[in-house]
Amino acid sequence: MRLRCYLFVLAMGLSFIPLWDFSGACLAAAAEPKPIKVYILAGQSNMEGHAKVSTFDYIADDPQTQSLYAEMVGPDGTPRVADNVWISYLTGRGDNNGEGFGKLTAGYGSRPDPTIDGGKIGPEFTFGLAMDEAFEEPVLIIKTAWGGKSLFYDFRSPSSGVYEQTERDIEKNRNPVERSGHYYRLMIEHVREVLSDIQRVYPGYKQEYGYEIAGFVWFQGFNDMVNRDVYPELPSQSEANRFENYSAWLANLIRDVRRDLDAPHMPFVIGVMGVDGMRTENINDGNRQFRTAMAAPASYPEFQGNVGVVQTGEFWDEPLAAIQAKVQQVAQRRYLLDKREVSEGRMTKAEMEAAVAAFEAELISPAEAALRARGASNAGYHYLGCAKTFALMGKAFATEMLAMMPPPPAE
């Protein structure tokens, strides 16, 4: 950023006198202020992000991602702070929501306390770094994400109507009608609140800059994908996709956020759920159908060229996943011994733990255990908590977004 500003001043034939505001943005007297770019990131736990910063070094192990690692850390090896990107992050547990905000850096992933660095990243980190590199003007990310949320109920947007409870909902006293779309409303309210006082998040902001809502990234889906109540199984001979309603509801969400934020042409990126990767043998029919339904809106005529898709399964870490499968075998062995042997009095807890430890030592080598500790920090449904995976996803979201954005006007 600073180099580009320096070259701009030289090109104007002026002596080099850099002027900087507290944000670090270059202020050249001859330059007209540009509207800041605003990007909205929304979804559930994988948009929150469960990759611990402690797994960053694993990124540098792969020659193909060493350059990505270099973009993410400073000379001292600590996570980079973006030059010209700010973030407001609304999240929480239950109804205890709060906001973290400031300059973009690592730590804006999943947060037990919304106001405190959680030591994790989601896609926002490398997404923001890529946008920092792409634009001279400042960038503001508004992120709203909560774990365990659905599109059919929690993020249900107005055009999809009010959610109708299923028989099981009524039986279990869940998904009350009055909270249908609650998290969609929270998201819209928060975006509007931040945009009404941008200077609170980005102290260097001036009213004359203005802002442009430049894009939206949606990364959600796990809770819909595993729901057989709202999306019941179809007869085996049926060629229909049981998740067709997800496609319709997602299309409604795209239309509604554009309308509610007065951004009718806003580019929209869908991060398609990619747990278990892209290998056909690893993906069951439900997973495959859901991915198809999730990507479908991008093919609708009205969304051609302004809704893009990123297949996040391409960034699934196969070596770590293979080790994780063995870890799950160990957990299953412990569970079965506890249920069948300890509970029946044929084995003590200590004997069970010794048997499990012997099984684990035979199944998982020390090298595999060390690799898992270096690269993974969470479960499979959170992409193993692998920073390499989340970093690649964030950069891919940015690349897809930039490809859809209109080119800047000619000077």
Salt bridges, closest charged atoms under 4 A:
GLU48 OE1 - HIS50 NE2 3.95
GLU48 OE2 - ARG93 NH1 3.27
ASP61 OD2 - ARG374 NE 2.68
ASP62 OD2 - LYS388 NZ 2.78
GLU71 OE1 - LYS395 NZ 2.79
ASP95 OD1 - ARG179 NH2 3.07
ASP95 OD1 - HIS182 NE2 3.99
GLU99 OE1 - ARG200 NH1 2.77
GLU124 OE1 - LYS143 NZ 2.62
ASP132 OD2 - ARG80 NH2 3.41
GLU133 OE2 - ARG4 NH1 3.48
GLU136 OE2 - ARG4 NE 2.83
GLU137 OE2 - LYS37 NZ 3.77
ASP169 OD1 - ARG174 NE 2.67
GLU212 OE1 - LYS37 NZ 2.76
ASP229 OD2 - ARG174 NH2 3.07
GLU233 OE2 - ARG228 NE 2.80
GLU233 OE1 - ARG242 NE 3.80
ASP256 OD1 - ARG259 NH1 2.94
ASP260 OD1 - ARG259 NE 2.97
ASP285 OD1 - ARG288 NH1 2.85
GLU302 OE2 - ARG255 NH2 2.74
GLU318 OE2 - ARG279 NE 3.90
ASP338 OD1 - LYS349 NZ 3.08
GLU341 OE1 - ARG346 NE 3.14
GLU353 OE1 - ARG334 NH2 3.08
GLU368 OE2 - LYS326 NZ 2.93
